[in-house]
Amino acid sequence: MDMNKIFDLTKMCDSIKDKDWGLILAHAKDYLIKDERILRPYRNQGFFPMDKLKSLKNKERFAIIKNMDRFVVNNSSAVSVKIPISLTVNLCKIAGALCADGHISESKKRGKQGYIIELDDKDRIALEKFNKWFFSEFNYKLKAHKHPKFNMWSIDVGNKIIGRFLQRILDLKIGQKSNDVTIPKIIEKADRKYARAFWLGVLTFDGAVDLSGSIELLVRSKAMIKSFSQFAKSERLSLTTHNSPDKNGFWRIHTSKPSKKDIKKWLKLFEKDTRAWKRIYYMFNEFNNKSKNEEAAIKSLYELYPISNISRTSIKHVFYKIKELKKATNNQLAFSLGIDPDTLRKYRNLLNKASIIRIKKIKKVGRTGHKMIIIYNGNIQTWRIPG
């Protein structure tokens, strides 16, 4: 491993305050430090204090960090933590997710500084993916919890070592998220695969794919939009960037009708099998699963296309209304639901894709154009739902 790419973990600690911080080596007894007496007393126990490591020359210091097994605060109640010693793809995904929809805050317990790391999302699968990334890098298990009042899942972890690592090594912001948060320099300057992983983390948690197929990133940070715009351009993705924030202070970058070629690129920028990834996948792929019954079909569709905060209806409402009416024109169905016919179009296309309805166009008598008739298909065996 290139020593220039290894993190200087001594940056996590203050020499005076953090004398009980240190590294534990996997094979400490076999690890000899050439001409360096300062650490010999610690070789047998395997705990190397950070304040002592700080005094070593770079080559010697990084040689020890390279052989690190765990990181620990050396006291009776401490739990050792695995810490990455260099950039990894999963670490960059974690950074992206936290920059997008996460929050890192300082806390004090019994007068000592600590950290709380939080992440929320409506997609439970996205949080499960984050938990896998997190465990792979820190060997630390997280669990997603359902919010008691809102349609939201959340995870949180209180760990001083991981908090310090994210703040001082990856340079993630602590406290109130600023409007200039963007890709950390350490990731931006590294190999391109790490930037892709970072933006995957951002888009998985802050990206959106609506019912019409528009893909967008909506954030408060102008700097993040600018950085992503530059990244997307280098990836040859067609995007529209807005020159000013919306009335709520959010900056937006989006694509309305991505080509099939662009769809393949977008799929690599969202974590596989998350809600957003599946929405992109099914833009150019058919629903491929049979449904056991009506309840299972509607549940599958609603999980992929749940009601939004600003919507007056959902795919459930449209389904039950057309089932009740059996047959209706587009305008009749829209009127009975109390929505605009253009809003209905998005749900109508999804139900048609699932073969739950079929659409018949009848030429208008004495007039140009056609009248659209929506017909309910009661044969569940012919329905197709998302996998």
Secondary structure, DSSP 8 states (H G I E B T S, - for coil): --GGGS--GGGGS-TTTTTTEEEEETTGGG---TT-GGGGGGTTT-EEEHHHHTTS-HHHHHHHHHTEEEEEE-STT---B---SS--HHHHHHHHHHHHHEEEEEEEETTEEEEEEEEEES-HHHHHHHHHHHHHHH------EE-SSSS-EEEEEE-HHHHHIIIIIS----SS--TT----HHHHTS-HHHHHHHHHHHHHHHEEE-TT--EEEEES-HHHHHHHHHHHHHTT---EE-SS--TTS-EEEEESS--HHHHHHHHTTS-TTSHHHHHHHTTSS---EE-SSHHHHHHHHHHHS---TT-S--HHHHHHHHHHHSEEEHHHHHHHHTS-HHHHHHHHHHHHHTTSEEEEEEE-TTSSSEEEEEEE---GGG-EE--
